[in-house]
Amino acid sequence: MILDLKNKFSRNVELYVEKWKVPYIDAILALCEEYKVEPEAIAKFLSKPLMEKIKSEGQNLNLVRKEKNKLPF
């Protein structure tokens, strides 16, 4: 059940981004508003690939720290 919701919501986000040409973060917020759900509650319904896209987007906007590639010395 949860997996089905996760896939469905993630697909809706992808479709919204394609249709409206908006960033993933904005698409998620718009869908949360449309479904009347708090953004914090929707986190568990995001797929791993979608989370990676959001993280990358956040790093590009300087909202999330970029990971530094460090050698394990």
Number of C-alpha atoms within 10 A of each C-alpha: 5 9 12 10 13 18 14 15 18 20 15 15 23 15 13 19 17 13 9 9 11 12 16 21 15 14 20 24 16 15 18 16 12 9 9 9 12 12 13 8 9 15 12 11 18 21 16 11 10 16 15 12 14 18 18 16 16 17 14 12 10 10 11 13 12 12 7 6 6 6 5 4 3
